[in-house]
Amino acid sequence: MPVKNRFAELLPEITEWRRDLHENPEILFETHRTSAVVAEKLRGFGCDEVVEGIGRTGVVGVIKGRATGSGKVIGLRADMDALPIHEQTGVPHASKTDGAMHACGHDGHTAMLLGAAKYLSETRNFDGTVILIFQPAEEGGGGGKEMCDDGMMDRWNIEEVYGMHNWPGKPVGSFAIRPGAFFAATDQFDITFEGKGGHAAKPHEVIDTGVMTAHAITALQTIVSRNADPIQNIVVSVTSMESSSKAFNVIPQRVQVKGTVRTMTDATRDLAETRIREIVAGICTTFGGTADITYHRSYPVMRNHAEQTDFAAEVARAVSGECEEAPLVMGGEDFAFMLEERPGAYILVGNGESAPVHHPEYDFTDETIPAGCSWWAEVVERRMPAA
């Protein structure tokens, strides 16, 4: 079964939806306009139920098949939020909001699931119920967890859940997936080094936070190179440094350092947190300063379930002719929270030779839409076949 003809017909309309969303990006849970647009379209398609305000600004739509005797219920999830990035694409549909843009393709994900919703509402050629999940705040806000905490899975008796993300560098409309651990756990650390500030010409009179910070940044890299098992995947990155002084001749009283840790196993995650605390404490002892450490565990490892992964790959091959094994991704994905609640799978769809995600020149490739919509529709029709 190749790309469904109906989605080729709908491509201009879905593209128009996508570009409207792109022009009007909203960050984290502030997806008020986006959520309203989604809810309005779902009602217009004739969904059996549309509920707003799940997980603060999430939207859930319900489509019942021609038959529901199987009792099966499948959830399909798309994320809606944008990023705090100033767009530099120069495209006609560029962001109208300064400092915000759809730099990760969530506009495309939302548009593709809306396209599938329109088709499924028209045809209803399945036995069961589809739950359409439009989620805010994937980009660091944990919107997926918020929707789960709101009781979404139990309220609609969702049995399985499926997600999809575009992937720059893969051919348009091609697919890739892997079972088990797929996207990394993402943690953040915030360290404030406290010393004794003073004149830069009199270093012997101070406790130099700059020196402490420099040693700490270097030493933190030994967590990867000398503490973690070499065959384990782990990233420790310092991403921000800010001192209490901006003057060239002042040694600052304090320096704040922020960073992120990415891991693929619980054991490696525990190791990283423990070693960060030990290393920083040791450096402070050495140089006579102190440090306050805040370590926040954010998204867990996103793990695909084996049976659902095999099924998702089967559907992808039906749509595009192939489905490659995806690499491990050290980025985070809060679909992990939904996969902790229910079995399911997350798949990548090719976005072609676009700029990478989270880049100011990124744009979702509209030619990806028919393949993405077809995959959603095929998941439903194959998992809950009509009699």
DAGIPE-V67003 format. One record per residue. N is the residue number from 1. PSI is psi in radians with two decimals (999 if undefined). OMEGA is omega as a letter, one per 40 degrees, with the letter a starting at -180 (none if undefined). Layout:
N/PSI/OMEGA
N/PSI/OMEGA
This chain:
1/1.88/i
2/-2.98/i
3/2.34/a
4/2.36/a
5/-0.58/a
6/-0.61/a
7/-0.51/i
8/-0.69/i
9/-0.66/a
10/-0.13/a
11/-0.83/i
12/-0.69/a
13/-0.79/a
14/-0.65/i
15/-0.71/i
16/-0.74/i
17/-0.82/a
18/-0.78/a
19/-0.54/i
20/-0.76/i
21/-0.67/a
22/-0.68/a
23/-0.37/a
24/1.10/a
25/2.59/i
26/2.47/a
27/2.51/i
28/-2.13/a
29/0.06/a
30/0.60/a
31/0.81/a
32/-0.85/i
33/-0.82/a
34/-0.83/a
35/-0.69/i
36/-0.71/i
37/-0.80/i
38/-0.86/a
39/-0.72/i
40/-0.75/a
41/-0.74/i
42/-0.72/i
43/-0.68/i
44/-0.54/i
45/-0.31/a
46/0.47/i
47/2.58/a
48/-0.47/i
49/2.44/i
50/2.14/a
51/2.22/i
52/2.86/i
53/0.31/i
54/2.16/a
55/0.78/a
56/-1.27/a
57/0.31/i
58/2.79/i
59/2.39/i
60/2.26/i
61/2.57/a
62/2.26/i
63/2.13/i
64/2.44/i
65/3.05/i
66/-0.51/i
67/2.64/i
68/0.29/a
69/-0.47/i
70/-0.45/a
71/0.05/a
72/2.51/i
73/2.12/a
74/2.36/i
75/2.41/i
76/2.20/a
77/2.35/i
78/2.50/i
79/2.66/a
80/-0.28/a
81/2.76/i
82/-2.98/a
83/2.68/i
84/1.17/a
85/2.48/i
86/2.08/a
87/2.44/i
88/0.57/a
89/-0.60/a
90/0.19/a
91/2.73/a
92/-0.51/a
93/0.48/a
94/2.79/a
95/2.37/i
96/-0.02/a
97/1.97/a
98/2.28/i
99/0.18/i
100/2.45/i
101/2.74/i
102/1.44/a
103/0.11/a
104/0.02/i
105/0.28/i
106/-0.42/i
107/-0.71/i
108/-0.71/i
109/-0.80/i
110/-0.78/a
111/-0.71/a
112/-0.70/i
113/-0.58/i
114/-0.71/i
115/-0.76/i
116/-0.66/i
117/-0.71/i
118/-0.80/i
119/-0.84/a
120/-0.57/i
121/-0.59/i
122/-0.79/a
123/-0.77/a
124/0.66/a
125/1.05/i
126/2.83/a
127/1.70/a
128/-2.78/a
129/2.37/i
130/2.30/i
131/2.01/i
132/2.10/a
133/1.97/i
134/1.93/a
135/2.35/i
136/2.98/i
137/0.82/i
138/-0.57/a
139/1.12/i
140/-0.13/a
141/-0.17/i
142/0.66/i
143/-0.55/i
144/-0.73/i
145/-0.72/a
146/-0.74/i
147/-0.70/i
148/-0.75/i
149/-0.41/i
150/0.02/i
151/0.33/a
152/-0.79/a
153/-0.78/a
154/-0.63/a
155/-0.71/a
156/0.19/i
157/0.73/i
158/2.28/a
159/-0.65/i
160/2.73/a
161/2.45/a
162/2.49/i
163/2.87/a
164/2.55/i
165/2.43/i
166/2.73/a
167/1.81/i
168/2.51/a
169/-0.35/i
170/2.53/i
171/2.49/a
172/2.23/i
173/-0.04/i
174/2.91/a
175/2.73/i
176/2.55/a
177/2.83/i
178/2.61/i
179/2.82/i
180/-2.68/a
181/2.26/a
182/-1.02/i
183/2.60/a
184/2.75/i
185/2.47/a
186/2.08/i
187/2.77/i
188/2.53/i
189/2.60/a
190/2.01/a
191/2.20/i
192/1.95/i
193/2.30/a
194/2.23/i
195/-2.42/i
196/1.92/a
197/2.92/i
198/-2.97/a
199/2.39/a
200/-0.36/i
201/-0.14/a
202/1.08/a
203/-0.39/a
204/-0.23/a
205/0.00/a
206/2.95/i
207/1.88/a
208/1.85/i
209/-0.47/i
210/-0.76/i
211/-0.76/i
212/-0.79/a
213/-0.78/a
214/-0.79/i
215/-0.68/a
216/-0.76/a
217/-0.75/i
218/-0.79/a
219/-0.58/i
220/-0.46/i
221/-0.29/i
222/-0.25/i
223/-0.74/i
224/-0.81/a
225/-0.43/a
226/-0.13/a
227/-0.77/a
228/2.57/i
229/2.24/a
230/-0.40/a
231/-0.04/i
232/2.55/i
233/2.17/i
234/2.45/i
235/2.29/i
236/2.01/a
237/2.25/i
238/2.19/a
239/-0.15/a
240/2.42/i
241/2.32/i
242/2.24/a
243/2.88/a
244/-0.10/i
245/2.48/i
246/0.02/a
247/2.61/a
248/-0.32/a
249/0.38/i
250/2.21/i
251/2.12/a
252/2.63/i
253/-0.63/a
254/2.69/i
255/2.31/i
256/2.31/a
257/2.34/i
258/2.70/i
259/-3.05/a
260/2.63/i
261/2.32/i
262/2.24/a
263/2.85/a
264/-0.09/i
265/2.71/i
266/-0.66/a
267/-0.75/i
268/-0.62/i
269/-0.81/i
270/-0.74/i
271/-0.79/a
272/-0.80/a
273/-0.77/a
274/-0.80/a
275/-0.60/i
276/-0.81/a
277/-0.73/a
278/-0.76/a
279/-0.82/a
280/-0.74/i
281/-0.72/a
282/-0.71/i
283/-0.70/i
284/-0.70/i
285/-0.74/a
286/-0.73/a
287/0.02/i
288/0.23/i
289/-2.97/i
290/2.95/i
291/2.50/i
292/2.20/a
293/2.23/i
294/2.14/a
295/2.07/a
296/2.13/i
297/2.07/a
298/-2.04/a
299/2.41/i
300/3.03/i
301/2.32/i
302/2.05/a
303/2.09/i
304/2.50/i
305/2.45/a
306/-0.92/a
307/-0.79/a
308/-0.54/i
309/-0.78/i
310/-0.73/i
311/-0.78/i
312/-0.69/i
313/-0.67/i
314/-0.76/i
315/-0.73/i
316/-0.72/i
317/-0.61/i
318/-0.60/a
319/-0.79/a
320/-0.13/i
321/-0.28/i
322/2.84/i
323/1.93/a
324/2.87/i
325/2.16/a
326/2.66/i
327/2.85/i
328/2.51/a
329/2.17/a
330/-0.01/i
331/2.85/i
332/2.84/a
333/2.08/a
334/0.10/i
335/-0.31/i
336/-0.67/a
337/-0.65/i
338/-0.65/i
339/-0.31/i
340/-0.46/a
341/-0.59/a
342/2.64/i
343/2.62/a
344/-2.92/a
345/2.70/a
346/2.30/a
347/2.70/i
348/2.43/i
349/2.37/a
350/2.37/i
351/0.11/i
352/-2.86/a
353/1.07/i
354/3.01/i
355/2.74/i
356/2.78/i
357/2.68/a
358/0.38/i
359/2.47/a
360/-0.22/i
361/0.12/i
362/2.54/i
363/2.47/i
364/2.47/a
365/2.00/a
366/-0.43/i
367/-0.21/i
368/-0.37/a
369/-0.86/a
370/-0.70/i
371/-0.76/i
372/-0.80/i
373/-0.72/a
374/-0.67/i
375/-0.80/i
376/-0.85/a
377/-0.70/a
378/-0.61/i
379/-0.81/a
380/-0.88/a
381/-0.50/i
382/-0.57/a
383/-0.50/a
384/1.12/a
385/2.45/i
386/2.59/a
387/999/none
